[in-house]
Amino acid sequence: MRIYMQTPYIPPNPMRFYHLHLQKDLLGGWTLVRESGPQGGRGQLTKTHFDSWDAAEAAMIKFRDAQIKRGYRVVFREGQPSISENG
């Protein structure tokens, strides 16, 4: 599952991005990878391990919702839809 978000362009502030994606690891757990920064620039990368898909997905949705409250908009999404996205 992958979610890519951006802030709208409002001069003089540069656009920013926030990228979330889940990766399965070799031991059956899941890693939530978060990358954020100025659009076109170097981003900051953070990885968090989870033992289950449900815990990883819940954390991903929590981070997505927090960024939406900060003004980010979902630009691209792929993978399984979560329950909270279906209403």
C-alpha positions in Angstrom: 0.0 0.0 0.0 1.3 3.4 -0.9 0.1 7.0 -0.4 1.7 10.1 -1.8 0.6 13.6 -0.7 1.6 17.2 -1.5 0.9 20.6 -0.2 -0.7 23.1 -2.6 1.6 25.7 -4.2 1.1 28.9 -2.3 3.9 31.4 -2.9 6.3 32.1 -1.2 6.2 28.7 0.4 7.7 25.7 -1.6 5.5 22.7 -2.2 6.2 19.8 0.2 5.6 16.0 -0.2 4.8 13.2 2.2 5.1 9.6 1.1 3.9 6.6 3.0 4.3 3.0 2.0 4.2 -0.4 3.6 6.7 -3.1 2.9 6.6 -6.7 4.0 9.8 -7.9 5.6 11.5 -11.3 5.5 10.3 -12.3 8.9 6.6 -11.8 8.3 6.3 -8.3 9.8 5.7 -5.0 8.1 7.7 -1.8 7.8 6.0 1.6 7.4 8.3 3.9 5.4 7.7 7.6 5.7 9.5 10.1 3.6 8.9 13.9 3.6 10.5 17.1 2.5 10.4 19.9 0.0 9.3 18.9 -3.5 12.3 18.3 -5.6 14.7 18.3 -2.7 16.1 15.9 -0.2 13.6 14.3 2.0 13.8 12.8 5.5 13.3 9.0 5.7 11.9 7.1 8.7 11.2 3.4 9.0 9.0 1.8 11.7 8.5 -2.0 12.1 5.2 -3.6 13.0 4.4 -7.3 13.7 1.1 -7.3 11.9 -0.5 -5.8 8.8 -3.4 -4.3 10.9 -1.1 -2.4 13.2 1.0 -1.1 10.3 -2.1 0.0 8.3 -3.6 1.7 11.4 -0.3 3.7 11.9 -0.3 4.6 8.2 -3.8 5.9 8.3 -3.0 7.9 11.5 0.0 9.6 9.7 -2.1 10.2 6.6 -4.9 11.8 8.6 -2.4 14.0 10.6 -0.9 15.3 7.3 -4.3 16.0 5.8 -5.0 18.2 8.8 -1.8 20.1 8.1 -2.9 20.9 4.6 -1.6 18.0 2.5 -3.7 16.5 -0.2 -3.6 12.9 -1.4 -2.2 12.9 -5.0 -1.6 9.2 -5.5 -2.8 6.0 -3.7 -2.3 2.3 -4.6 -3.0 -0.9 -2.9 -5.7 -2.2 -0.7 -8.2 0.4 0.5 -8.6 0.6 4.2 -11.8 0.6 6.1 -11.5 4.2 7.0 -11.1 5.3 3.4 -14.4 3.6 2.4 -16.4 5.6 5.0 
